[in-house]
Amino acid sequence: MKEFKVQTILLIAIAFILGMSEFIIIGVLGNIAKTFHVSFASVGFLTTLFALIYAISTPILSLFNWEAFFKKGHECCFKLLYSW
């Protein structure tokens, strides 16, 4: 049970860090808009669009990479990951 607890905490930490990337850029939207001479709304829309595409494509791309991961003979990495 302890091994799943460590893996779960690691998974939650990684998801939190990756999810924060959209929130970090919110503080500098005004500077980005001023630098590229576009409206604040355009930069906000592009940030939202990025977040949606990221949220939708990440699970799909993970599934494709998961199959390629095993086809290339990375079973030792898989065993190492789950040996905690």
Residue pairs with C-beta under 8 A, 6 or more apart in sequence:
3 82
3 84
6 84
7 82
7 84
22 47
22 50
22 51
22 54
25 32
25 47
26 47
29 40
29 43
29 44
29 47
30 40
32 43
33 39
33 40
33 42
33 43
36 43
69 77
69 78
70 78
